[in-house]
Amino acid sequence: MDLELTGQPVLIIALTVVVGAVIAAAVWLPRTGGGVGGFLARLGVIVLVSTLVVTTVGIVLNRQNAWYASWSDLFGRGDPAQSNHAGGPATGVFGPEDTIAAPAAPAPPAAPGASGRPGS
């Protein structure tokens, strides 16, 4: 199985881990005792589940927007010329034709008496 960054197996694994962590937290958290140990355990579980959810949302957004095409692109080990964010002019989501063009500069005012109409 090839685990490409934008592939479906990575998303399925992330979703499975998040659902498993939420279920485990729901079952285990009520059993934690009071005091400092129980507080630290609850805090750790909340931070872990939150981190997993944010990571999964990041995977979904990367699949939709193709910010990072591969693992080496994500970790900065790839060829920067091949990455989607190597710099250069800004383009829209769908390419250069999707960008908003800057408005054209207004035409300079005409000289007095130069209306261009005969007899004026």
Secondary structure, 3 states (H helix, E strand, C coil): CCCCCCCHHHHHHHHHHHHHHHHHHHHHHHHCCCHHHHHHHHHHHHHHHHHHHHHHHHHHHHHHHCCCCCHHHHCCCCCHHHCCCCCCCCCECCEHHHCCCCCCCCCCCCCCCCCCCCCC
